Amino acid sequence: MLSLQARIDRAQRLVRMLEEDAPLLALRIAPLPPEQQKSVKSYASRLREQARAELEKLLVQGSFLDFNNSPQAAD
């Protein structure tokens, strides 16, 4: 199983890749009929949102773990 940081890094790369690919995707689907373009754009949008949501979830887990592992003041 991958460490949390490795999963965060992987999710960040995926989100960045999907966002950078958006203009190229528009060029690749330009020859398709309008209804297929709409379907592809919708799918790509859902995929980006899922990737962002997964990244956010992992970042929250990471911050929660950091909080629990932080040194506590002595009494």
CHARMM internal coordinates of N, CA and C (Angstrom, degrees):
IC EDIT
DIST 1 N 1 CA 1.4434
DIST 1 CA 1 C 1.5286
ANGL 1 N 1 CA 1 C 108.81
DIST 1 C 2 N 1.3207
ANGL 1 CA 1 C 2 N 115.86
DIHE 1 N 1 CA 1 C 2 N 139.25
DIST 2 N 2 CA 1.4560
ANGL 1 C 2 N 2 CA 121.35
DIHE 1 CA 1 C 2 N 2 CA -179.77
DIST 2 CA 2 C 1.5235
ANGL 2 N 2 CA 2 C 111.35
DIHE 1 C 2 N 2 CA 2 C -74.01
DIST 2 C 3 N 1.3124
ANGL 2 CA 2 C 3 N 115.33
DIHE 2 N 2 CA 2 C 3 N 148.29
DIST 3 N 3 CA 1.4593
ANGL 2 C 3 N 3 CA 119.33
DIHE 2 CA 2 C 3 N 3 CA 176.04
DIST 3 CA 3 C 1.5269
ANGL 3 N 3 CA 3 C 108.85
DIHE 2 C 3 N 3 CA 3 C -67.93
DIST 3 C 4 N 1.3072
ANGL 3 CA 3 C 4 N 115.84
DIHE 3 N 3 CA 3 C 4 N 162.75
DIST 4 N 4 CA 1.4556
ANGL 3 C 4 N 4 CA 120.82
DIHE 3 CA 3 C 4 N 4 CA 179.88
DIST 4 CA 4 C 1.5271
ANGL 4 N 4 CA 4 C 110.18
DIHE 3 C 4 N 4 CA 4 C -60.68
DIST 4 C 5 N 1.3208
ANGL 4 CA 4 C 5 N 117.32
DIHE 4 N 4 CA 4 C 5 N -42.75
DIST 5 N 5 CA 1.4669
ANGL 4 C 5 N 5 CA 119.90
DIHE 4 CA 4 C 5 N 5 CA -179.15
DIST 5 CA 5 C 1.5300
ANGL 5 N 5 CA 5 C 111.04
DIHE 4 C 5 N 5 CA 5 C -64.49
DIST 5 C 6 N 1.3146
ANGL 5 CA 5 C 6 N 117.77
DIHE 5 N 5 CA 5 C 6 N -37.42
DIST 6 N 6 CA 1.4629
ANGL 5 C 6 N 6 CA 120.72
DIHE 5 CA 5 C 6 N 6 CA 177.53
DIST 6 CA 6 C 1.5271
ANGL 6 N 6 CA 6 C 110.51
DIHE 5 C 6 N 6 CA 6 C -65.30
DIST 6 C 7 N 1.3301
ANGL 6 CA 6 C 7 N 117.27
DIHE 6 N 6 CA 6 C 7 N -39.20
DIST 7 N 7 CA 1.4616
ANGL 6 C 7 N 7 CA 120.85
DIHE 6 CA 6 C 7 N 7 CA 177.95
DIST 7 CA 7 C 1.5267
ANGL 7 N 7 CA 7 C 110.96
DIHE 6 C 7 N 7 CA 7 C -67.55
DIST 7 C 8 N 1.3395
ANGL 7 CA 7 C 8 N 117.20
DIHE 7 N 7 CA 7 C 8 N -37.96
DIST 8 N 8 CA 1.4625
ANGL 7 C 8 N 8 CA 120.99
DIHE 7 CA 7 C 8 N 8 CA 176.71
DIST 8 CA 8 C 1.5246
ANGL 8 N 8 CA 8 C 109.77
DIHE 7 C 8 N 8 CA 8 C -64.02
DIST 8 C 9 N 1.3250
ANGL 8 CA 8 C 9 N 117.17
DIHE 8 N 8 CA 8 C 9 N -46.56
DIST 9 N 9 CA 1.4683
ANGL 8 C 9 N 9 CA 121.13
DIHE 8 CA 8 C 9 N 9 CA 179.10
DIST 9 CA 9 C 1.5221
ANGL 9 N 9 CA 9 C 111.22
DIHE 8 C 9 N 9 CA 9 C -59.13
DIST 9 C 10 N 1.3030
ANGL 9 CA 9 C 10 N 116.31
DIHE 9 N 9 CA 9 C 10 N -43.36
DIST 10 N 10 CA 1.4652
ANGL 9 C 10 N 10 CA 121.40
DIHE 9 CA 9 C 10 N 10 CA -179.88
DIST 10 CA 10 C 1.5341
ANGL 10 N 10 CA 10 C 110.74
DIHE 9 C 10 N 10 CA 10 C -64.42
DIST 10 C 11 N 1.3193
ANGL 10 CA 10 C 11 N 116.86
DIHE 10 N 10 CA 10 C 11 N -43.23
DIST 11 N 11 CA 1.4648
ANGL 10 C 11 N 11 CA 121.00
DIHE 10 CA 10 C 11 N 11 CA 179.14
DIST 11 CA 11 C 1.5255
ANGL 11 N 11 CA 11 C 110.88
DIHE 10 C 11 N 11 CA 11 C -65.61
DIST 11 C 12 N 1.3348
ANGL 11 CA 11 C 12 N 117.51
DIHE 11 N 11 CA 11 C 12 N -39.35
DIST 12 N 12 CA 1.4624
ANGL 11 C 12 N 12 CA 120.93
DIHE 11 CA 11 C 12 N 12 CA 177.68
DIST 12 CA 12 C 1.5237
ANGL 12 N 12 CA 12 C 110.99
DIHE 11 C 12 N 12 CA 12 C -62.91
DIST 12 C 13 N 1.3185
ANGL 12 CA 12 C 13 N 116.70
DIHE 12 N 12 CA 12 C 13 N -42.20
DIST 13 N 13 CA 1.4694
ANGL 12 C 13 N 13 CA 120.19
DIHE 12 CA 12 C 13 N 13 CA 178.46
DIST 13 CA 13 C 1.5273
ANGL 13 N 13 CA 13 C 110.82
DIHE 12 C 13 N 13 CA 13 C -63.44
DIST 13 C 14 N 1.3334
ANGL 13 CA 13 C 14 N 116.80
DIHE 13 N 13 CA 13 C 14 N -41.31
DIST 14 N 14 CA 1.4612
ANGL 13 C 14 N 14 CA 120.44
DIHE 13 CA 13 C 14 N 14 CA -179.98
DIST 14 CA 14 C 1.5216
ANGL 14 N 14 CA 14 C 110.86
DIHE 13 C 14 N 14 CA 14 C -63.76
DIST 14 C 15 N 1.3299
ANGL 14 CA 14 C 15 N 117.31
DIHE 14 N 14 CA 14 C 15 N -46.21
DIST 15 N 15 CA 1.4658
ANGL 14 C 15 N 15 CA 120.73
DIHE 14 CA 14 C 15 N 15 CA 179.66
DIST 15 CA 15 C 1.5261
ANGL 15 N 15 CA 15 C 109.99
DIHE 14 C 15 N 15 CA 15 C -61.00
DIST 15 C 16 N 1.3299
ANGL 15 CA 15 C 16 N 116.77
DIHE 15 N 15 CA 15 C 16 N -45.90
DIST 16 N 16 CA 1.4674
ANGL 15 C 16 N 16 CA 120.89
DIHE 15 CA 15 C 16 N 16 CA 179.74
DIST 16 CA 16 C 1.5360
ANGL 16 N 16 CA 16 C 110.70
DIHE 15 C 16 N 16 CA 16 C -61.18
DIST 16 C 17 N 1.3199
ANGL 16 CA 16 C 17 N 116.75
DIHE 16 N 16 CA 16 C 17 N -43.83
DIST 17 N 17 CA 1.4629
ANGL 16 C 17 N 17 CA 121.28
DIHE 16 CA 16 C 17 N 17 CA -179.44
DIST 17 CA 17 C 1.5330
ANGL 17 N 17 CA 17 C 110.70
DIHE 16 C 17 N 17 CA 17 C -62.86
DIST 17 C 18 N 1.3252
ANGL 17 CA 17 C 18 N 117.28
DIHE 17 N 17 CA 17 C 18 N -44.60
DIST 18 N 18 CA 1.4613
ANGL 17 C 18 N 18 CA 120.76
DIHE 17 CA 17 C 18 N 18 CA -179.53
DIST 18 CA 18 C 1.5262
ANGL 18 N 18 CA 18 C 111.39
DIHE 17 C 18 N 18 CA 18 C -65.12
DIST 18 C 19 N 1.3257
ANGL 18 CA 18 C 19 N 116.91
DIHE 18 N 18 CA 18 C 19 N -39.33
DIST 19 N 19 CA 1.4587
ANGL 18 C 19 N 19 CA 119.97
DIHE 18 CA 18 C 19 N 19 CA 179.62
DIST 19 CA 19 C 1.5299
ANGL 19 N 19 CA 19 C 111.30
DIHE 18 C 19 N 19 CA 19 C -69.73
DIST 19 C 20 N 1.3186
ANGL 19 CA 19 C 20 N 117.01
DIHE 19 N 19 CA 19 C 20 N -40.14
DIST 20 N 20 CA 1.4684
ANGL 19 C 20 N 20 CA 120.16
DIHE 19 CA 19 C 20 N 20 CA 179.26
DIST 20 CA 20 C 1.5200
ANGL 20 N 20 CA 20 C 112.28
DIHE 19 C 20 N 20 CA 20 C -70.09
DIST 20 C 21 N 1.3219
ANGL 20 CA 20 C 21 N 117.46
DIHE 20 N 20 CA 20 C 21 N -24.38
DIST 21 N 21 CA 1.4594
ANGL 20 C 21 N 21 CA 121.72
DIHE 20 CA 20 C 21 N 21 CA -177.75
DIST 21 CA 21 C 1.5292
ANGL 21 N 21 CA 21 C 112.86
DIHE 20 C 21 N 21 CA 21 C -82.97
DIST 21 C 22 N 1.3104
ANGL 21 CA 21 C 22 N 118.61
DIHE 21 N 21 CA 21 C 22 N -13.37
DIST 22 N 22 CA 1.4738
ANGL 21 C 22 N 22 CA 121.06
DIHE 21 CA 21 C 22 N 22 CA -175.02
DIST 22 CA 22 C 1.5301
ANGL 22 N 22 CA 22 C 113.05
DIHE 21 C 22 N 22 CA 22 C -53.61
DIST 22 C 23 N 1.3309
ANGL 22 CA 22 C 23 N 120.43
DIHE 22 N 22 CA 22 C 23 N -48.36
DIST 23 N 23 CA 1.4725
ANGL 22 C 23 N 23 CA 118.49
DIHE 22 CA 22 C 23 N 23 CA 179.43
DIST 23 CA 23 C 1.5338
ANGL 23 N 23 CA 23 C 112.88
DIHE 22 C 23 N 23 CA 23 C -64.32
DIST 23 C 24 N 1.3208
ANGL 23 CA 23 C 24 N 116.08
DIHE 23 N 23 CA 23 C 24 N -36.44
DIST 24 N 24 CA 1.4651
ANGL 23 C 24 N 24 CA 119.29
DIHE 23 CA 23 C 24 N 24 CA 179.26
DIST 24 CA 24 C 1.5274
ANGL 24 N 24 CA 24 C 111.03
DIHE 23 C 24 N 24 CA 24 C -69.94
DIST 24 C 25 N 1.3085
ANGL 24 CA 24 C 25 N 116.39
DIHE 24 N 24 CA 24 C 25 N -34.22
DIST 25 N 25 CA 1.4597
ANGL 24 C 25 N 25 CA 120.35
DIHE 24 CA 24 C 25 N 25 CA 177.78
DIST 25 CA 25 C 1.5249
ANGL 25 N 25 CA 25 C 109.86
DIHE 24 C 25 N 25 CA 25 C -61.31
DIST 25 C 26 N 1.3228
ANGL 25 CA 25 C 26 N 116.16
DIHE 25 N 25 CA 25 C 26 N -42.08
DIST 26 N 26 CA 1.4653
ANGL 25 C 26 N 26 CA 119.74
DIHE 25 CA 25 C 26 N 26 CA 179.25
DIST 26 CA 26 C 1.5267
ANGL 26 N 26 CA 26 C 110.98
DIHE 25 C 26 N 26 CA 26 C -59.48
DIST 26 C 27 N 1.3210
ANGL 26 CA 26 C 27 N 116.79
DIHE 26 N 26 CA 26 C 27 N -39.40
DIST 27 N 27 CA 1.4655
ANGL 26 C 27 N 27 CA 120.13
DIHE 26 CA 26 C 27 N 27 CA 177.97
DIST 27 CA 27 C 1.5289
ANGL 27 N 27 CA 27 C 111.69
DIHE 26 C 27 N 27 CA 27 C -67.98
DIST 27 C 28 N 1.3312
ANGL 27 CA 27 C 28 N 116.28
DIHE 27 N 27 CA 27 C 28 N -39.80
DIST 28 N 28 CA 1.4686
ANGL 27 C 28 N 28 CA 119.70
DIHE 27 CA 27 C 28 N 28 CA -177.89
DIST 28 CA 28 C 1.5234
ANGL 28 N 28 CA 28 C 112.64
DIHE 27 C 28 N 28 CA 28 C -68.06
DIST 28 C 29 N 1.3203
ANGL 28 CA 28 C 29 N 116.83
DIHE 28 N 28 CA 28 C 29 N -32.57
DIST 29 N 29 CA 1.4673
ANGL 28 C 29 N 29 CA 118.88
DIHE 28 CA 28 C 29 N 29 CA -176.42
DIST 29 CA 29 C 1.5218
ANGL 29 N 29 CA 29 C 112.89
DIHE 28 C 29 N 29 CA 29 C -94.73
DIST 29 C 30 N 1.3256
ANGL 29 CA 29 C 30 N 118.00
DIHE 29 N 29 CA 29 C 30 N -3.42
DIST 30 N 30 CA 1.4688
ANGL 29 C 30 N 30 CA 121.51
DIHE 29 CA 29 C 30 N 30 CA -178.80
DIST 30 CA 30 C 1.5315
ANGL 30 N 30 CA 30 C 113.38
DIHE 29 C 30 N 30 CA 30 C -52.80
DIST 30 C 31 N 1.3473
ANGL 30 CA 30 C 31 N 119.92
DIHE 30 N 30 CA 30 C 31 N -38.82
DIST 31 N 31 CA 1.4692
ANGL 30 C 31 N 31 CA 118.90
DIHE 30 CA 30 C 31 N 31 CA -179.63
DIST 31 CA 31 C 1.5371
ANGL 31 N 31 CA 31 C 114.36
DIHE 30 C 31 N 31 CA 31 C -72.79
DIST 31 C 32 N 1.3169
ANGL 31 CA 31 C 32 N 117.56
DIHE 31 N 31 CA 31 C 32 N -12.12
DIST 32 N 32 CA 1.4654
ANGL 31 C 32 N 32 CA 120.09
DIHE 31 CA 31 C 32 N 32 CA -177.67
DIST 32 CA 32 C 1.5237
ANGL 32 N 32 CA 32 C 111.33
DIHE 31 C 32 N 32 CA 32 C -75.51
DIST 32 C 33 N 1.3255
ANGL 32 CA 32 C 33 N 116.60
DIHE 32 N 32 CA 32 C 33 N 156.36
DIST 33 N 33 CA 1.4699
ANGL 32 C 33 N 33 CA 120.19
DIHE 32 CA 32 C 33 N 33 CA 174.57
DIST 33 CA 33 C 1.5376
ANGL 33 N 33 CA 33 C 110.06
DIHE 32 C 33 N 33 CA 33 C -62.14
DIST 33 C 34 N 1.3248
ANGL 33 CA 33 C 34 N 117.45
DIHE 33 N 33 CA 33 C 34 N 154.14
DIST 34 N 34 CA 1.4658
ANGL 33 C 34 N 34 CA 121.06
DIHE 33 CA 33 C 34 N 34 CA -176.49
DIST 34 CA 34 C 1.5253
ANGL 34 N 34 CA 34 C 115.07
DIHE 33 C 34 N 34 CA 34 C -53.99
DIST 34 C 35 N 1.3257
ANGL 34 CA 34 C 35 N 118.13
DIHE 34 N 34 CA 34 C 35 N -39.02
DIST 35 N 35 CA 1.4707
ANGL 34 C 35 N 35 CA 119.50
DIHE 34 CA 34 C 35 N 35 CA -178.88
DIST 35 CA 35 C 1.5285
ANGL 35 N 35 CA 35 C 111.37
DIHE 34 C 35 N 35 CA 35 C -67.91
DIST 35 C 36 N 1.3217
ANGL 35 CA 35 C 36 N 117.71
DIHE 35 N 35 CA 35 C 36 N -34.79
DIST 36 N 36 CA 1.4618
ANGL 35 C 36 N 36 CA 120.47
DIHE 35 CA 35 C 36 N 36 CA 176.27
DIST 36 CA 36 C 1.5277
ANGL 36 N 36 CA 36 C 110.94
DIHE 35 C 36 N 36 CA 36 C -72.44
DIST 36 C 37 N 1.3212
ANGL 36 CA 36 C 37 N 117.20
DIHE 36 N 36 CA 36 C 37 N -36.78
DIST 37 N 37 CA 1.4655
ANGL 36 C 37 N 37 CA 120.36
DIHE 36 CA 36 C 37 N 37 CA 175.73
DIST 37 CA 37 C 1.5231
ANGL 37 N 37 CA 37 C 110.26
DIHE 36 C 37 N 37 CA 37 C -59.86
DIST 37 C 38 N 1.3199
ANGL 37 CA 37 C 38 N 115.52
DIHE 37 N 37 CA 37 C 38 N -44.65
DIST 38 N 38 CA 1.4623
ANGL 37 C 38 N 38 CA 120.85
DIHE 37 CA 37 C 38 N 38 CA 179.67
DIST 38 CA 38 C 1.5278
ANGL 38 N 38 CA 38 C 110.54
DIHE 37 C 38 N 38 CA 38 C -61.16
DIST 38 C 39 N 1.3179
ANGL 38 CA 38 C 39 N 116.51
DIHE 38 N 38 CA 38 C 39 N -43.29
DIST 39 N 39 CA 1.4563
ANGL 38 C 39 N 39 CA 121.17
DIHE 38 CA 38 C 39 N 39 CA 179.74
DIST 39 CA 39 C 1.5331
ANGL 39 N 39 CA 39 C 111.59
DIHE 38 C 39 N 39 CA 39 C -63.25
DIST 39 C 40 N 1.3199
ANGL 39 CA 39 C 40 N 116.60
DIHE 39 N 39 CA 39 C 40 N -44.60
DIST 40 N 40 CA 1.4639
ANGL 39 C 40 N 40 CA 121.09
DIHE 39 CA 39 C 40 N 40 CA 179.95
DIST 40 CA 40 C 1.5220
ANGL 40 N 40 CA 40 C 110.65
DIHE 39 C 40 N 40 CA 40 C -64.76
DIST 40 C 41 N 1.3268
ANGL 40 CA 40 C 41 N 116.43
DIHE 40 N 40 CA 40 C 41 N -43.92
DIST 41 N 41 CA 1.4659
ANGL 40 C 41 N 41 CA 120.09
DIHE 40 CA 40 C 41 N 41 CA 179.47
DIST 41 CA 41 C 1.5221
ANGL 41 N 41 CA 41 C 110.99
DIHE 40 C 41 N 41 CA 41 C -63.24
DIST 41 C 42 N 1.3154
ANGL 41 CA 41 C 42 N 116.31
DIHE 41 N 41 CA 41 C 42 N -40.04
DIST 42 N 42 CA 1.4575
ANGL 41 C 42 N 42 CA 120.72
DIHE 41 CA 41 C 42 N 42 CA 178.46
DIST 42 CA 42 C 1.5279
ANGL 42 N 42 CA 42 C 110.84
DIHE 41 C 42 N 42 CA 42 C -63.83
DIST 42 C 43 N 1.3170
ANGL 42 CA 42 C 43 N 116.53
DIHE 42 N 42 CA 42 C 43 N -44.80
DIST 43 N 43 CA 1.4666
ANGL 42 C 43 N 43 CA 120.84
DIHE 42 CA 42 C 43 N 43 CA 178.60
DIST 43 CA 43 C 1.5272
ANGL 43 N 43 CA 43 C 110.62
DIHE 42 C 43 N 43 CA 43 C -61.99
DIST 43 C 44 N 1.3265
ANGL 43 CA 43 C 44 N 116.97
DIHE 43 N 43 CA 43 C 44 N -45.77
DIST 44 N 44 CA 1.4645
ANGL 43 C 44 N 44 CA 120.78
DIHE 43 CA 43 C 44 N 44 CA -179.67
DIST 44 CA 44 C 1.5258
ANGL 44 N 44 CA 44 C 110.67
DIHE 43 C 44 N 44 CA 44 C -62.31
DIST 44 C 45 N 1.3110
ANGL 44 CA 44 C 45 N 116.57
DIHE 44 N 44 CA 44 C 45 N -39.28
DIST 45 N 45 CA 1.4620
ANGL 44 C 45 N 45 CA 120.91
DIHE 44 CA 44 C 45 N 45 CA 178.61
DIST 45 CA 45 C 1.5311
ANGL 45 N 45 CA 45 C 111.24
DIHE 44 C 45 N 45 CA 45 C -64.34
DIST 45 C 46 N 1.3291
ANGL 45 CA 45 C 46 N 116.73
DIHE 45 N 45 CA 45 C 46 N -44.46
DIST 46 N 46 CA 1.4711
ANGL 45 C 46 N 46 CA 120.59
DIHE 45 CA 45 C 46 N 46 CA 177.99
DIST 46 CA 46 C 1.5224
ANGL 46 N 46 CA 46 C 110.57
DIHE 45 C 46 N 46 CA 46 C -62.76
DIST 46 C 47 N 1.3097
ANGL 46 CA 46 C 47 N 116.69
DIHE 46 N 46 CA 46 C 47 N -40.54
DIST 47 N 47 CA 1.4625
ANGL 46 C 47 N 47 CA 121.12
DIHE 46 CA 46 C 47 N 47 CA 179.60
DIST 47 CA 47 C 1.5293
ANGL 47 N 47 CA 47 C 110.85
DIHE 46 C 47 N 47 CA 47 C -63.13
DIST 47 C 48 N 1.3430
ANGL 47 CA 47 C 48 N 116.91
DIHE 47 N 47 CA 47 C 48 N -44.00
DIST 48 N 48 CA 1.4681
ANGL 47 C 48 N 48 CA 120.31
DIHE 47 CA 47 C 48 N 48 CA 177.58
DIST 48 CA 48 C 1.5205
ANGL 48 N 48 CA 48 C 111.05
DIHE 47 C 48 N 48 CA 48 C -61.77
DIST 48 C 49 N 1.3243
ANGL 48 CA 48 C 49 N 116.55
DIHE 48 N 48 CA 48 C 49 N -44.19
DIST 49 N 49 CA 1.4702
ANGL 48 C 49 N 49 CA 120.38
DIHE 48 CA 48 C 49 N 49 CA -179.60
DIST 49 CA 49 C 1.5339
ANGL 49 N 49 CA 49 C 111.46
DIHE 48 C 49 N 49 CA 49 C -63.97
DIST 49 C 50 N 1.3175
ANGL 49 CA 49 C 50 N 117.02
DIHE 49 N 49 CA 49 C 50 N -40.50
DIST 50 N 50 CA 1.4676
ANGL 49 C 50 N 50 CA 120.16
DIHE 49 CA 49 C 50 N 50 CA 177.82
DIST 50 CA 50 C 1.5224
ANGL 50 N 50 CA 50 C 110.94
DIHE 49 C 50 N 50 CA 50 C -64.83
DIST 50 C 51 N 1.3239
ANGL 50 CA 50 C 51 N 116.71
DIHE 50 N 50 CA 50 C 51 N -40.88
DIST 51 N 51 CA 1.4619
ANGL 50 C 51 N 51 CA 120.70
DIHE 50 CA 50 C 51 N 51 CA 179.24
DIST 51 CA 51 C 1.5241
ANGL 51 N 51 CA 51 C 110.27
DIHE 50 C 51 N 51 CA 51 C -65.13
DIST 51 C 52 N 1.3418
ANGL 51 CA 51 C 52 N 117.19
DIHE 51 N 51 CA 51 C 52 N -42.68
DIST 52 N 52 CA 1.4687
ANGL 51 C 52 N 52 CA 120.43
DIHE 51 CA 51 C 52 N 52 CA 177.68
DIST 52 CA 52 C 1.5282
ANGL 52 N 52 CA 52 C 110.98
DIHE 51 C 52 N 52 CA 52 C -63.41
DIST 52 C 53 N 1.3273
ANGL 52 CA 52 C 53 N 116.55
DIHE 52 N 52 CA 52 C 53 N -41.74
DIST 53 N 53 CA 1.4662
ANGL 52 C 53 N 53 CA 120.55
DIHE 52 CA 52 C 53 N 53 CA 179.76
DIST 53 CA 53 C 1.5282
ANGL 53 N 53 CA 53 C 110.69
DIHE 52 C 53 N 53 CA 53 C -63.90
DIST 53 C 54 N 1.3137
ANGL 53 CA 53 C 54 N 117.02
DIHE 53 N 53 CA 53 C 54 N -41.68
DIST 54 N 54 CA 1.4709
ANGL 53 C 54 N 54 CA 120.86
DIHE 53 CA 53 C 54 N 54 CA 178.07
DIST 54 CA 54 C 1.5292
ANGL 54 N 54 CA 54 C 110.10
DIHE 53 C 54 N 54 CA 54 C -63.82
DIST 54 C 55 N 1.3230
ANGL 54 CA 54 C 55 N 116.66
DIHE 54 N 54 CA 54 C 55 N -43.12
DIST 55 N 55 CA 1.4595
ANGL 54 C 55 N 55 CA 120.44
DIHE 54 CA 54 C 55 N 55 CA 178.10
DIST 55 CA 55 C 1.5266
ANGL 55 N 55 CA 55 C 110.31
DIHE 54 C 55 N 55 CA 55 C -61.04
DIST 55 C 56 N 1.3149
ANGL 55 CA 55 C 56 N 117.13
DIHE 55 N 55 CA 55 C 56 N -45.32
DIST 56 N 56 CA 1.4695
ANGL 55 C 56 N 56 CA 120.97
DIHE 55 CA 55 C 56 N 56 CA 179.35
DIST 56 CA 56 C 1.5323
ANGL 56 N 56 CA 56 C 110.65
DIHE 55 C 56 N 56 CA 56 C -60.29
DIST 56 C 57 N 1.3245
ANGL 56 CA 56 C 57 N 116.02
DIHE 56 N 56 CA 56 C 57 N -42.87
DIST 57 N 57 CA 1.4692
ANGL 56 C 57 N 57 CA 120.26
DIHE 56 CA 56 C 57 N 57 CA 179.07
DIST 57 CA 57 C 1.5286
ANGL 57 N 57 CA 57 C 110.61
DIHE 56 C 57 N 57 CA 57 C -61.29
DIST 57 C 58 N 1.3175
ANGL 57 CA 57 C 58 N 116.62
DIHE 57 N 57 CA 57 C 58 N -43.85
DIST 58 N 58 CA 1.4655
ANGL 57 C 58 N 58 CA 120.52
DIHE 57 CA 57 C 58 N 58 CA 179.74
DIST 58 CA 58 C 1.5253
ANGL 58 N 58 CA 58 C 111.39
DIHE 57 C 58 N 58 CA 58 C -65.96
DIST 58 C 59 N 1.3302
ANGL 58 CA 58 C 59 N 116.88
DIHE 58 N 58 CA 58 C 59 N -39.29
DIST 59 N 59 CA 1.4619
ANGL 58 C 59 N 59 CA 120.01
DIHE 58 CA 58 C 59 N 59 CA 178.69
DIST 59 CA 59 C 1.5292
ANGL 59 N 59 CA 59 C 111.16
DIHE 58 C 59 N 59 CA 59 C -65.07
DIST 59 C 60 N 1.3216
ANGL 59 CA 59 C 60 N 116.32
DIHE 59 N 59 CA 59 C 60 N -38.79
DIST 60 N 60 CA 1.4709
ANGL 59 C 60 N 60 CA 120.02
DIHE 59 CA 59 C 60 N 60 CA 177.11
DIST 60 CA 60 C 1.5217
ANGL 60 N 60 CA 60 C 109.59
DIHE 59 C 60 N 60 CA 60 C -64.80
DIST 60 C 61 N 1.3216
ANGL 60 CA 60 C 61 N 116.99
DIHE 60 N 60 CA 60 C 61 N -43.17
DIST 61 N 61 CA 1.4736
ANGL 60 C 61 N 61 CA 119.87
DIHE 60 CA 60 C 61 N 61 CA 177.73
DIST 61 CA 61 C 1.5228
ANGL 61 N 61 CA 61 C 110.38
DIHE 60 C 61 N 61 CA 61 C -60.30
DIST 61 C 62 N 1.3188
ANGL 61 CA 61 C 62 N 115.92
DIHE 61 N 61 CA 61 C 62 N -42.30
DIST 62 N 62 CA 1.4555
ANGL 61 C 62 N 62 CA 120.51
DIHE 61 CA 61 C 62 N 62 CA -179.86
DIST 62 CA 62 C 1.5086
ANGL 62 N 62 CA 62 C 112.02
DIHE 61 C 62 N 62 CA 62 C -64.43
DIST 62 C 63 N 1.3296
ANGL 62 CA 62 C 63 N 117.34
DIHE 62 N 62 CA 62 C 63 N -41.56
DIST 63 N 63 CA 1.4618
ANGL 62 C 63 N 63 CA 119.33
DIHE 62 CA 62 C 63 N 63 CA 179.44
DIST 63 CA 63 C 1.5232
ANGL 63 N 63 CA 63 C 110.46
DIHE 62 C 63 N 63 CA 63 C -69.88
DIST 63 C 64 N 1.3261
ANGL 63 CA 63 C 64 N 117.38
DIHE 63 N 63 CA 63 C 64 N -33.77
DIST 64 N 64 CA 1.4553
ANGL 63 C 64 N 64 CA 120.71
DIHE 63 CA 63 C 64 N 64 CA 177.09
DIST 64 CA 64 C 1.5250
ANGL 64 N 64 CA 64 C 110.23
DIHE 63 C 64 N 64 CA 64 C -65.32
DIST 64 C 65 N 1.3276
ANGL 64 CA 64 C 65 N 116.44
DIHE 64 N 64 CA 64 C 65 N -43.35
DIST 65 N 65 CA 1.4653
ANGL 64 C 65 N 65 CA 120.22
DIHE 64 CA 64 C 65 N 65 CA 178.44
DIST 65 CA 65 C 1.5197
ANGL 65 N 65 CA 65 C 111.02
DIHE 64 C 65 N 65 CA 65 C -65.25
DIST 65 C 66 N 1.3334
ANGL 65 CA 65 C 66 N 117.15
DIHE 65 N 65 CA 65 C 66 N -40.50
DIST 66 N 66 CA 1.4595
ANGL 65 C 66 N 66 CA 120.37
DIHE 65 CA 65 C 66 N 66 CA 177.97
DIST 66 CA 66 C 1.5171
ANGL 66 N 66 CA 66 C 110.87
DIHE 65 C 66 N 66 CA 66 C -62.04
DIST 66 C 67 N 1.3306
ANGL 66 CA 66 C 67 N 116.55
DIHE 66 N 66 CA 66 C 67 N -40.22
DIST 67 N 67 CA 1.4530
ANGL 66 C 67 N 67 CA 120.93
DIHE 66 CA 66 C 67 N 67 CA 179.48
DIST 67 CA 67 C 1.5221
ANGL 67 N 67 CA 67 C 110.66
DIHE 66 C 67 N 67 CA 67 C -64.01
DIST 67 C 68 N 1.3301
ANGL 67 CA 67 C 68 N 116.50
DIHE 67 N 67 CA 67 C 68 N -42.78
DIST 68 N 68 CA 1.4617
ANGL 67 C 68 N 68 CA 120.29
DIHE 67 CA 67 C 68 N 68 CA -179.26
DIST 68 CA 68 C 1.5244
ANGL 68 N 68 CA 68 C 112.24
DIHE 67 C 68 N 68 CA 68 C -70.48
DIST 68 C 69 N 1.3121
ANGL 68 CA 68 C 69 N 117.71
DIHE 68 N 68 CA 68 C 69 N -27.69
DIST 69 N 69 CA 1.4675
ANGL 68 C 69 N 69 CA 121.00
DIHE 68 CA 68 C 69 N 69 CA -178.49
DIST 69 CA 69 C 1.5219
ANGL 69 N 69 CA 69 C 113.27
DIHE 68 C 69 N 69 CA 69 C -92.64
DIST 69 C 70 N 1.3402
ANGL 69 CA 69 C 70 N 117.05
DIHE 69 N 69 CA 69 C 70 N -2.96
DIST 70 N 70 CA 1.4606
ANGL 69 C 70 N 70 CA 118.82
DIHE 69 CA 69 C 70 N 70 CA -178.71
DIST 70 CA 70 C 1.5218
ANGL 70 N 70 CA 70 C 109.64
DIHE 69 C 70 N 70 CA 70 C -71.93
DIST 70 C 71 N 1.3193
ANGL 70 CA 70 C 71 N 117.40
DIHE 70 N 70 CA 70 C 71 N 148.04
DIST 71 N 71 CA 1.4516
ANGL 70 C 71 N 71 CA 120.62
DIHE 70 CA 70 C 71 N 71 CA -178.65
DIST 71 CA 71 C 1.5327
ANGL 71 N 71 CA 71 C 110.77
DIHE 70 C 71 N 71 CA 71 C -63.13
DIST 71 C 72 N 1.2933
ANGL 71 CA 71 C 72 N 115.78
DIHE 71 N 71 CA 71 C 72 N 141.24
DIST 72 N 72 CA 1.4538
ANGL 71 C 72 N 72 CA 122.09
DIHE 71 CA 71 C 72 N 72 CA 178.67
DIST 72 CA 72 C 1.5279
ANGL 72 N 72 CA 72 C 109.82
DIHE 71 C 72 N 72 CA 72 C -101.48
DIST 72 C 73 N 1.3009
ANGL 72 CA 72 C 73 N 116.15
DIHE 72 N 72 CA 72 C 73 N 146.50
DIST 73 N 73 CA 1.4698
ANGL 72 C 73 N 73 CA 120.47
DIHE 72 CA 72 C 73 N 73 CA 178.49
DIST 73 CA 73 C 1.5212
ANGL 73 N 73 CA 73 C 109.61
DIHE 72 C 73 N 73 CA 73 C -66.75
DIST 73 C 74 N 1.3097
ANGL 73 CA 73 C 74 N 114.81
DIHE 73 N 73 CA 73 C 74 N 140.73
DIST 74 N 74 CA 1.4617
ANGL 73 C 74 N 74 CA 119.93
DIHE 73 CA 73 C 74 N 74 CA 178.11
DIST 74 CA 74 C 1.5276
ANGL 74 N 74 CA 74 C 109.72
DIHE 73 C 74 N 74 CA 74 C -77.18
DIST 74 C 75 N 1.3148
ANGL 74 CA 74 C 75 N 115.87
DIHE 74 N 74 CA 74 C 75 N 146.96
DIST 75 N 75 CA 1.4706
ANGL 74 C 75 N 75 CA 120.03
DIHE 74 CA 74 C 75 N 75 CA 178.09
DIST 75 CA 75 C 1.4919
ANGL 75 N 75 CA 75 C 111.46
DIHE 74 C 75 N 75 CA 75 C -80.01
END
COOR INIT
IC SEED 1 N 1 CA 1 C
IC BUILD
